[in-house]
Amino acid sequence: MAALDLPLAEARRISDLWFPQASLILRAENSLFRVHGDLLGARSSVFRDMADIAFEQSPDSGEDTVDGRNVIRLYDSAAEVQVFLRAIFDSSFFMPPPAPVDYTTVIGVMRLAHKYDVQYLFRRAISHLELLYPPSFSAFLEARDHEHKHHVRFTGDGIVDLLAIQAALEVRALWILPTAYYYLATAPDFMEVTVPDSNEQQRCLDARSKFPPATISMHRFFRTLPCSICDSAVSKCEQAIVLAQGELERWRETEDPRLLEPLSPASILDCLPENIWTRLCSPCHVAGEQEFVRAQEEFWEELPSVFGLPSRAELAKLRRHFMDDSICD
Ligand SMILES: [Zn+2]
């Protein structure tokens, strides 16, 4: 995992995080950072303790030193330490949403803000991640139907979703997981690659087997049609509905990949032959759409159990514990 350890003299000073007057020198892999220990300590109790220890140790105690100062070793990736320290020392680097941020920055800041107990940055990283993996059904629909995809969303890239899942598990941000797992399980490329952590791949495979029946059962809303104010002449809607139900029955026997996406937009209905769905009268169409979304919301509520996660209520409680006990900026 870690890069080959170079002698201290060959380690690279990261120029924008090397403040010559600063007191604290940190090393992560082969990168060196010199930052203001008092400022860092004000943000993080963990670093406050570290800075105290470094100050108390005599420079000739046998530890590595640079410019007569002890070097504190961090056992994190240099790339993550860089984005974490930048987020602290450059206030414009990691702004709250909707400011654009890089995906790896979000993950890196989230992990280290959690590890080093910098609450405001942790919450900020989570709020970026929640735009990618909405924890509520309304936010999910908003992102899905209005293309308000976050600027760092990599559609169809299951490996990226996998990284988010692993990081969320590490910091216990479990309420991110149902949506992240759903994206992973429906990522077109995910099942074709070999993923070292096969547990997650297996979990998605198990979930995928539940998707087609879930999608098919959502279409039970057709039974509520024609609606009470159907205005089609000569039972045109009724005929269309019979055709649709017959078609959907046939889907049970297919391997249609659309069935693997129970939460896809209503456009799945537009795939019915001869546009049966669009042949409904306007009131039936509207009523059908509402019923379809309601059926999707029921599935959404069950999504955590599909992946063996705690219930929505428990996840919401956990989120409140992390996110609501002070102002989230
Ligand atoms: Zn109608």
Residues whose N, C-alpha, C, O or C-beta is under 5 A from the ligand:
A	BS01	ZN	P226 C230 D231 S232 C237 C281 C284
